[in-house]
Amino acid sequence: MRKWIVLAAGVVLQTILGGIYAWSAFVPSLTSSYGLTKGQCGLIFGVMIAVFTMAMIPAGRLLQKHGPRVTAGVGAILFATGYILASFSGGSFPALLAGLGLVSGAGIGFGYVCPLTVGMQWFPKNKGLVTGVAVAGFGGGAILLSSLTVFLLDSVHINVLSVFRVVGIVLGGVAFVSAMAMSEPERRNRSSARSAPQRIGTHLASATFWLICLGMFAGTFAGLLAVGNLKPLALSMGLDGRCATLSITLFAIGNAVGRIFWGQLHDRLGSQTTIILSLGVLGVALFPFLLKPQTNVVLLAALVSGVGFGGCFVVYAASIVEYFGVVLFPRLYPLCFLGYGLAGLTGPGLGGWIADATGSYSSAVIMSISIVFLAQGIVGFGLGKAQTSTVKEIVAE
């Protein structure tokens, strides 16, 4: 019974933290009420992503020393504190950047690592399924936060800073309760972890590793640029406010579904083929944002681009295991995941700044499509040519 409580708490925690992908629901209010530019709003979101990824490294160490309850609890407190601080910012860009970007971003990183690790410990025979469920919860978190935001802004008619306060107190409180339910099974002998090879320089310098990092960066750059600006982008294409918010929800649904779908496909087709397909789906899904299509086409594009984006959080993790082995995964994947942080730091803000400068998101979308298809060609060709004899030996061990 205990393991099911831990799993449920982990999904709840991930869902709340995954509300980060609903960021664009706040953008119209921040720009209209407090004079922030789209670029500034994109930078806040990007810094949240970057800090989130970097915080995972110290969070992993804290998890090993003090367990998931302490680590997730720290994450929940930071998450809540950042939103509450933002609610008292008066709309100041530096204060919002500090509260949301730095403090809440760090909280997401500390909380994110716990459900994944603990879930695999409680369900050792179903690691893939449990991981998929957990990251799907994170991917679907935007559904919860975007719906809450629309209700508070449009129905209750409170300002966006008050929404931040509600998020910090209510969702932060639920996150903290969920964190307190985190626990590990009886401590296992960690000698196997200590026996992992300490020298990973050769693998870090390999073409295979950098190709995987390139794929991670390209897919998340395009996906984060889209979702970080999705509501204003949809509004600029003529959608009404309700449909523009629905596009965020559909992206989140696609993100959650994609994390499970691409993981299962990877098990059947392997890394090279799955990377080519996932990047291809993402690139094609972005094309309708260059046009003035019917509302239903825009909403479908949001859904499918979410599916392509969601694959990034499963496919590249599985690729690290396929090419380098499960023993090296804890050492290599956090470094690969920094590509996601770099994408967060550059993609959303750059998309917003381009829209500010040109009056349109078209150039930003073209840039995203170009990066995705360029990476698809380089990674697909490179992995096909990569020498894997050493890798196969590692996996065999």
PABATOR-539557 format. One record per residue (C-alpha): x, z, y; residue in one letter. Coordinates in nm, 4 decimals, padded with zeros to 6 digits, m for minus. Each point is the difference from the previous one (the first is absolute). Layout:
// residues N
((X, Z, Y), 'A')
...
This chain:
// residues 397
((00.0000, 00.0000, 00.0000), 'M')
((00.2847, 00.0869, 00.2365), 'R')
((00.1484, m00.3483, m00.0099), 'K')
((m00.3300, m00.1564, 00.1064), 'W')
((m00.0238, 00.2370, 00.2965), 'I')
((00.3534, m00.0952, 00.1027), 'V')
((m00.0782, m00.3704, m00.0371), 'L')
((m00.3198, 00.0294, 00.2066), 'A')
((00.1796, 00.2000, 00.2694), 'A')
((00.2732, m00.2605, 00.0083), 'G')
((m00.2474, m00.2839, 00.0490), 'V')
((m00.1742, 00.1902, 00.2817), 'V')
((00.3335, 00.0708, 00.1678), 'L')
((00.1094, m00.3634, m00.0297), 'Q')
((m00.3323, m00.1239, 00.1346), 'T')
((00.0283, 00.2151, 00.3119), 'I')
((00.3616, m00.0977, 00.0624), 'L')
((m00.0866, m00.3654, m00.0609), 'G')
((m00.2253, 00.0095, 00.3045), 'G')
((00.3109, m00.1195, 00.1830), 'I')
((m00.1174, m00.3536, m00.0818), 'Y')
((m00.3102, 00.0519, 00.2155), 'A')
((00.2176, 00.0159, 00.3100), 'W')
((m00.1360, m00.3166, 00.1582), 'S')
((m00.3430, 00.1685, 00.0241), 'A')
((00.1485, 00.2162, 00.2775), 'F')
((00.1684, m00.2836, 00.1904), 'V')
((m00.2943, m00.1325, 00.2079), 'P')
((m00.0814, 00.3497, 00.1279), 'S')
((00.3620, 00.0802, 00.0800), 'L')
((00.0466, m00.3252, 00.1923), 'T')
((m00.3302, 00.0150, 00.1893), 'S')
((m00.0166, 00.3727, 00.0752), 'S')
((00.3663, 00.0948, 00.0468), 'Y')
((00.1698, m00.3262, 00.0962), 'G')
((00.2319, m00.0315, m00.2970), 'L')
((00.1139, m00.3519, m00.0826), 'T')
((m00.0478, m00.1563, m00.3412), 'K')
((00.3767, 00.0095, m00.0424), 'G')
((00.0123, 00.3748, 00.0657), 'Q')
((m00.2810, 00.0584, m00.2480), 'C')
((00.1797, m00.2114, m00.2570), 'G')
((00.3205, 00.1947, 00.0566), 'L')
((m00.1745, 00.3334, m00.0624), 'I')
((m00.1270, m00.1325, m00.3327), 'F')
((00.3382, m00.1491, m00.0832), 'G')
((00.1847, 00.3256, 00.0700), 'V')
((m00.2477, 00.1858, m00.2225), 'M')
((00.0861, m00.2378, m00.2850), 'I')
((00.3751, 00.0171, 00.0621), 'A')
((00.0086, 00.3799, 00.0213), 'V')
((m00.2260, 00.0234, m00.3055), 'F')
((00.2474, m00.1979, m00.2115), 'T')
((00.3067, 00.1862, 00.1256), 'M')
((m00.1660, 00.3375, m00.0523), 'A')
((m00.0400, m00.0755, m00.3698), 'M')
((00.3734, 00.0565, m00.0540), 'I')
((00.0129, 00.3666, 00.1150), 'P')
((m00.3480, 00.0495, m00.1478), 'A')
((00.1352, m00.0917, m00.3424), 'G')
((00.2729, 00.2610, 00.0308), 'R')
((m00.2490, 00.2646, 00.1132), 'L')
((m00.2248, m00.0887, m00.2920), 'L')
((00.2836, 00.0544, m00.2468), 'Q')
((00.0929, 00.3356, 00.1509), 'K')
((m00.3351, 00.1555, 00.0873), 'H')
((m00.2640, m00.1977, m00.1870), 'G')
((m00.2980, m00.2138, 00.1033), 'P')
((m00.2167, 00.2743, 00.1529), 'R')
((00.2556, 00.0841, 00.2687), 'V')
((00.0943, m00.3620, 00.0618), 'T')
((m00.3574, m00.1285, 00.0237), 'A')
((m00.0956, 00.3042, 00.2086), 'G')
((00.2733, m00.0817, 00.2510), 'V')
((m00.1267, m00.3571, 00.0051), 'G')
((m00.3604, 00.1038, 00.0659), 'A')
((00.1040, 00.2354, 00.2813), 'I')
((00.2113, m00.2667, 00.1679), 'L')
((m00.2769, m00.2582, m00.0409), 'F')
((m00.2572, 00.2296, 00.1620), 'A')
((00.2354, 00.1208, 00.2731), 'T')
((00.0875, m00.3523, 00.1078), 'G')
((m00.3621, m00.1041, 00.0448), 'Y')
((m00.0865, 00.3218, 00.1824), 'I')
((00.2955, m00.0445, 00.2351), 'L')
((m00.1120, m00.3594, 00.0626), 'A')
((m00.3459, 00.1269, 00.0925), 'S')
((00.1544, 00.1965, 00.2891), 'F')
((00.2190, m00.2894, 00.1153), 'S')
((m00.2316, m00.1166, 00.2775), 'G')
((00.0608, m00.3529, m00.1223), 'G')
((00.3721, 00.0137, 00.0820), 'S')
((00.1894, m00.2570, m00.2064), 'F')
((00.3133, 00.2183, m00.0542), 'P')
((m00.2169, 00.2946, m00.1086), 'A')
((m00.2025, m00.2157, m00.2397), 'L')
((00.3193, m00.1516, m00.1387), 'L')
((00.1480, 00.3453, m00.0598), 'A')
((m00.3113, 00.1591, m00.1456), 'G')
((m00.1248, m00.2836, m00.2173), 'L')
((00.3136, m00.2047, m00.0570), 'G')
((00.2489, 00.2786, m00.0633), 'L')
((m00.1897, 00.3118, m00.1070), 'V')
((m00.2918, m00.1498, m00.1938), 'S')
((00.2252, m00.2753, m00.1338), 'G')
((00.2308, 00.2630, m00.1499), 'A')
((m00.3001, 00.1816, m00.1449), 'G')
((m00.1148, m00.3129, m00.1801), 'I')
((00.3441, m00.0432, m00.1556), 'G')
((00.0135, 00.3596, m00.1263), 'F')
((m00.3510, m00.0232, m00.1416), 'G')
((00.0298, m00.3485, m00.1512), 'Y')
((00.2772, 00.0791, m00.2455), 'V')
((m00.1767, 00.2908, m00.1718), 'C')
((m00.3070, m00.1532, m00.1723), 'P')
((00.2133, m00.2824, m00.1443), 'L')
((00.2629, 00.2290, m00.1487), 'T')
((m00.2374, 00.2721, m00.1193), 'V')
((m00.2490, m00.2485, m00.1440), 'G')
((00.2649, m00.1564, m00.2238), 'M')
((00.1064, 00.3461, m00.1166), 'Q')
((m00.3529, 00.0973, m00.1025), 'W')
((m00.0785, m00.3402, m00.1584), 'F')
((00.3288, m00.1151, m00.1553), 'P')
((m00.1734, m00.2516, m00.2284), 'K')
((m00.1943, m00.1619, 00.2846), 'N')
((00.2570, m00.0193, 00.2780), 'K')
((m00.0972, m00.3478, 00.1109), 'G')
((m00.3711, 00.0731, 00.0137), 'L')
((00.0422, 00.3310, 00.1813), 'V')
((00.2400, m00.1526, 00.2510), 'T')
((m00.2425, m00.2861, 00.0589), 'G')
((m00.2880, 00.2387, 00.0591), 'V')
((00.2054, 00.2101, 00.2414), 'A')
((00.1296, m00.2887, 00.2091), 'V')
((m00.3448, m00.1593, m00.0070), 'A')
((m00.1322, 00.3173, 00.1622), 'G')
((00.2598, m00.0384, 00.2731), 'F')
((m00.0899, m00.3648, 00.0431), 'G')
((m00.3689, 00.0823, 00.0297), 'G')
((00.0445, 00.2792, 00.2522), 'G')
((m00.0774, m00.2319, 00.2887), 'A')
((m00.3582, m00.0267, m00.1225), 'I')
((m00.0514, 00.3720, 00.0584), 'L')
((00.1723, 00.0218, 00.3369), 'L')
((m00.1350, m00.3237, 00.1456), 'S')
((m00.3562, 00.1019, m00.0926), 'S')
((00.0474, 00.3456, 00.1498), 'L')
((00.1532, m00.1493, 00.3137), 'T')
((m00.2850, m00.2464, 00.0543), 'V')
((m00.2578, 00.2761, m00.0517), 'F')
((00.1673, 00.2332, 00.2482), 'L')
((00.0677, m00.2672, 00.2624), 'L')
((m00.3239, m00.1977, m00.0205), 'D')
((m00.2595, 00.2502, m00.1223), 'S')
((00.1228, 00.3378, 00.1210), 'V')
((00.1594, m00.1613, 00.3095), 'H')
((00.3092, 00.2160, 00.0217), 'I')
((00.3256, m00.1407, 00.1358), 'N')
((00.2867, m00.1119, m00.2192), 'V')
((00.2136, 00.3081, 00.0755), 'L')
((m00.2794, 00.2226, m00.1283), 'S')
((m00.0082, m00.2145, m00.3140), 'V')
((00.3692, 00.0800, m00.0494), 'F')
((m00.0870, 00.3711, 00.0233), 'R')
((m00.2720, m00.0340, m00.2628), 'V')
((00.2387, m00.1873, m00.2290), 'V')
((00.2664, 00.2656, 00.0409), 'G')
((m00.2278, 00.2978, m00.0573), 'I')
((m00.2440, m00.1330, m00.2605), 'V')
((00.2002, m00.2540, m00.2001), 'L')
((00.3198, 00.1981, 00.0490), 'G')
((m00.1770, 00.3078, m00.1362), 'G')
((m00.1250, m00.1892, m00.3053), 'V')
((00.3517, m00.1353, m00.0542), 'A')
((00.1407, 00.3542, 00.0090), 'F')
((m00.2562, 00.1261, m00.2538), 'V')
((00.0880, m00.2940, m00.2256), 'S')
((00.3700, 00.0790, 00.0409), 'A')
((m00.0599, 00.3558, m00.1203), 'M')
((m00.1450, m00.1422, m00.3228), 'A')
((00.3242, m00.1859, m00.0733), 'M')
((00.2009, 00.1391, m00.2892), 'S')
((00.2382, m00.1152, m00.2685), 'E')
((m00.0252, 00.0579, m00.3733), 'P')
((00.2567, 00.2358, m00.1467), 'E')
((00.3413, m00.0835, 00.1372), 'R')
((00.1737, m00.2482, m00.2215), 'R')
((00.3668, m00.0155, m00.0756), 'N')
((00.1522, m00.2094, 00.2760), 'R')
((00.3207, m00.0808, m00.1849), 'S')
((m00.1129, m00.3618, m00.0415), 'S')
((m00.0292, m00.0322, 00.3764), 'A')
((00.3472, 00.1484, 00.0446), 'R')
((00.1381, m00.2485, m00.2498), 'S')
((m00.1088, m00.2970, 00.2161), 'A')
((00.2922, m00.2110, 00.1184), 'P')
((00.1314, 00.1285, 00.3314), 'Q')
((00.1613, m00.3248, 00.1132), 'R')
((m00.2601, m00.2507, 00.1107), 'I')
((00.2144, m00.1976, 00.2413), 'G')
((00.0242, m00.2974, m00.2361), 'T')
((m00.3772, m00.0220, m00.0282), 'H')
((m00.0521, 00.0436, 00.3735), 'L')
((00.2372, m00.2918, 00.0609), 'A')
((m00.1712, m00.2250, m00.2546), 'S')
((m00.1925, m00.3073, 00.1090), 'A')
((m00.2924, 00.1080, m00.2166), 'T')
((m00.0480, 00.3273, 00.1860), 'F')
((00.0106, m00.1663, 00.3415), 'W')
((m00.2414, m00.2715, m00.1105), 'L')
((m00.2481, 00.2701, m00.1011), 'I')
((00.0529, 00.1715, 00.3369), 'C')
((m00.0616, m00.3315, 00.1780), 'L')
((m00.3282, m00.0463, m00.1835), 'G')
((m00.1065, 00.3547, 00.0884), 'M')
((00.0827, m00.0522, 00.3667), 'F')
((m00.1681, m00.3404, 00.0317), 'A')
((m00.3242, 00.1018, m00.1700), 'G')
((m00.0354, 00.3279, 00.1860), 'T')
((00.1043, m00.1539, 00.3344), 'F')
((m00.2841, m00.2520, m00.0181), 'A')
((m00.2497, 00.2504, m00.1386), 'G')
((00.0793, 00.2696, 00.2557), 'L')
((m00.0040, m00.2449, 00.2900), 'L')
((m00.3475, m00.1053, m00.1133), 'A')
((m00.1517, 00.3410, m00.0725), 'V')
((00.1655, 00.1664, 00.2994), 'G')
((m00.1741, m00.2478, 00.2318), 'N')
((m00.2968, m00.0943, m00.2156), 'L')
((m00.2883, 00.1238, 00.2134), 'K')
((00.1171, m00.1534, 00.3303), 'P')
((00.0982, m00.3152, m00.1915), 'L')
((m00.3490, m00.0267, m00.1487), 'A')
((m00.1589, 00.0665, 00.3382), 'L')
((00.2120, m00.2750, 00.1551), 'S')
((m00.1378, m00.2396, m00.2611), 'M')
((m00.3541, 00.0683, 00.1104), 'G')
((m00.1103, 00.2643, m00.2497), 'L')
((m00.2173, 00.2815, 00.1306), 'D')
((00.1148, 00.3607, m00.0125), 'G')
((m00.1749, 00.0798, m00.3274), 'R')
((00.1475, m00.2990, m00.1829), 'C')
((00.3439, 00.0644, 00.1499), 'A')
((m00.0108, 00.3535, m00.1395), 'T')
((m00.1295, m00.1351, m00.3316), 'L')
((00.3110, m00.2171, m00.0204), 'S')
((00.2105, 00.3186, m00.0087), 'I')
((m00.2123, 00.1369, m00.2825), 'T')
((00.0298, m00.3246, m00.1965), 'L')
((00.3762, m00.0064, 00.0496), 'F')
((00.0125, 00.3559, m00.1332), 'A')
((m00.2112, m00.0930, m00.3031), 'I')
((00.2280, m00.2953, m00.0699), 'G')
((00.3038, 00.2219, 00.0461), 'N')
((m00.1309, 00.2498, m00.2550), 'A')
((m00.1103, m00.2640, m00.2522), 'V')
((00.3235, m00.1943, 00.0425), 'G')
((00.2131, 00.2978, m00.0954), 'R')
((m00.1668, 00.0168, m00.3402), 'I')
((m00.0426, m00.3771, m00.0489), 'F')
((00.3600, m00.0992, 00.0703), 'W')
((00.1360, 00.2844, m00.2115), 'G')
((m00.1931, m00.1229, m00.3008), 'Q')
((00.1040, m00.3595, 00.0702), 'L')
((00.3645, 00.1038, 00.0238), 'H')
((m00.0166, 00.1503, m00.3480), 'D')
((m00.1071, m00.3400, m00.1318), 'R')
((00.2013, m00.2449, 00.2119), 'L')
((00.3108, 00.1894, 00.1128), 'G')
((00.1558, 00.0417, 00.3422), 'S')
((00.0956, m00.3516, 00.1066), 'Q')
((m00.3391, m00.1595, m00.0625), 'T')
((m00.1976, 00.2932, 00.1367), 'T')
((00.2039, 00.0142, 00.3206), 'I')
((m00.0501, m00.3735, 00.0562), 'I')
((m00.3746, 00.0289, m00.0582), 'L')
((m00.0535, 00.3143, 00.2105), 'S')
((00.1902, m00.1376, 00.2995), 'L')
((m00.1828, m00.3308, m00.0383), 'G')
((m00.3406, 00.1685, 00.0046), 'V')
((00.0944, 00.2003, 00.3097), 'L')
((00.1331, m00.3050, 00.1852), 'G')
((m00.3043, m00.2154, m00.0746), 'V')
((m00.2385, 00.2838, 00.0927), 'A')
((00.1475, 00.0174, 00.3510), 'L')
((m00.0798, m00.3639, 00.0879), 'F')
((m00.3658, 00.0597, 00.1027), 'P')
((00.1236, 00.2318, 00.2772), 'F')
((00.1423, m00.3104, 00.1708), 'L')
((m00.3405, m00.1664, 00.0158), 'L')
((m00.3442, 00.0802, 00.1383), 'K')
((m00.1837, 00.0119, m00.3326), 'P')
((m00.3336, 00.1541, m00.0873), 'Q')
((m00.0158, 00.3783, m00.0086), 'T')
((m00.0260, 00.0051, m00.3796), 'N')
((00.3246, m00.1979, m00.0290), 'V')
((00.1829, 00.2471, 00.2239), 'V')
((m00.1296, 00.2923, m00.2041), 'L')
((00.1036, m00.1729, m00.3238), 'L')
((00.3448, m00.0601, 00.1471), 'A')
((00.0281, 00.3720, 00.0827), 'A')
((m00.0943, 00.0904, m00.3578), 'L')
((00.2411, m00.2438, m00.1661), 'V')
((00.2877, 00.0808, 00.2337), 'S')
((m00.0530, 00.3651, m00.0944), 'G')
((00.0297, m00.0965, m00.3671), 'V')
((00.3290, m00.1772, 00.0683), 'G')
((00.1313, 00.2880, 00.2085), 'F')
((m00.0957, 00.2603, m00.2611), 'G')
((00.2192, m00.1704, m00.2580), 'G')
((00.3109, 00.0929, 00.1974), 'C')
((m00.0340, 00.3651, m00.1042), 'F')
((m00.0142, m00.0740, m00.3704), 'V')
((00.1863, m00.3264, m00.0614), 'V')
((00.3312, 00.0993, 00.1582), 'Y')
((00.0011, 00.3427, m00.1603), 'A')
((m00.0589, m00.1647, m00.3383), 'A')
((00.2692, m00.2554, 00.0796), 'S')
((00.2569, 00.2741, 00.0608), 'I')
((m00.0799, 00.1395, m00.3454), 'V')
((00.0080, m00.3450, m00.1613), 'E')
((00.3379, m00.0992, 00.1409), 'Y')
((00.1803, 00.3342, 00.0253), 'F')
((m00.1710, 00.2366, m00.2416), 'G')
((m00.2132, 00.3088, 00.0390), 'V')
((00.3029, 00.2323, 00.0272), 'V')
((00.1141, m00.1611, 00.3246), 'L')
((m00.3497, m00.0305, 00.1447), 'F')
((00.0007, 00.3336, 00.1940), 'P')
((00.3299, m00.0964, 00.1618), 'R')
((m00.0747, m00.3624, 00.0862), 'L')
((m00.3701, m00.0162, 00.0825), 'Y')
((00.0063, 00.2318, 00.3051), 'P')
((00.2683, m00.2267, 00.1466), 'L')
((m00.2069, m00.3101, m00.0763), 'C')
((m00.3013, 00.1755, 00.1537), 'F')
((00.1883, 00.0177, 00.3308), 'L')
((m00.0816, m00.3705, 00.0299), 'G')
((m00.3600, 00.1116, 00.0447), 'Y')
((00.1118, 00.2384, 00.2723), 'G')
((00.1887, m00.2767, 00.1787), 'L')
((m00.3078, m00.2213, m00.0279), 'A')
((m00.2137, 00.2764, 00.1490), 'G')
((00.2393, 00.0480, 00.2877), 'L')
((00.0039, m00.3709, 00.0879), 'T')
((m00.3165, m00.1727, m00.1231), 'G')
((m00.2956, 00.1728, 00.1707), 'P')
((00.1740, 00.0484, 00.3335), 'G')
((00.1341, m00.3553, 00.0058), 'L')
((m00.3462, m00.1348, m00.0777), 'G')
((m00.1490, 00.1992, 00.2869), 'G')
((00.2702, m00.1019, 00.2454), 'W')
((m00.0426, m00.3677, m00.0869), 'I')
((m00.3745, 00.0340, 00.0609), 'A')
((00.0671, 00.1701, 00.3341), 'D')
((00.2428, m00.2744, 00.1048), 'A')
((m00.1958, m00.3036, m00.1188), 'T')
((m00.3584, 00.1215, 00.0063), 'G')
((m00.0381, m00.0875, m00.3686), 'S')
((00.1091, 00.1242, m00.3420), 'Y')
((00.0575, m00.3564, m00.1272), 'S')
((00.3780, m00.0003, 00.0504), 'S')
((00.0287, 00.3356, m00.1762), 'A')
((m00.2042, m00.1260, m00.2949), 'V')
((00.2107, m00.3170, m00.0231), 'I')
((00.3139, 00.2138, 00.0000), 'M')
((m00.1399, 00.2162, m00.2796), 'S')
((m00.0972, m00.2980, m00.2142), 'I')
((00.3446, m00.1555, 00.0498), 'S')
((00.1800, 00.3202, m00.1015), 'I')
((m00.2171, 00.0404, m00.3104), 'V')
((00.0507, m00.3535, m00.1275), 'F')
((00.3707, m00.0014, 00.0835), 'L')
((00.0445, 00.3223, m00.1960), 'A')
((m00.2114, m00.1386, m00.2848), 'Q')
((00.2385, m00.2927, m00.0375), 'G')
((00.3198, 00.2036, 00.0338), 'I')
((m00.1076, 00.2836, m00.2294), 'V')
((m00.1601, m00.2261, m00.2605), 'G')
((00.3023, m00.2288, m00.0179), 'F')
((00.2502, 00.2847, 00.0229), 'G')
((m00.1507, 00.2089, m00.2772), 'L')
((m00.0132, m00.3083, m00.2184), 'G')
((00.3743, m00.0486, 00.0489), 'K')
((00.1013, 00.3661, m00.0063), 'A')
((00.2260, 00.1104, m00.2784), 'Q')
((m00.1845, 00.2659, m00.1983), 'T')
((00.2337, 00.0671, m00.2875), 'S')
((00.1212, 00.3274, 00.1500), 'T')
((m00.3546, 00.0936, 00.0874), 'V')
((m00.1172, m00.0551, m00.3551), 'K')
((00.2711, 00.2316, m00.1243), 'E')
((m00.1153, 00.2699, 00.2436), 'I')
((m00.3627, m00.0385, m00.1040), 'V')
((00.1006, 00.0153, m00.3643), 'A')
((00.1707, 00.3303, 00.0623), 'E')
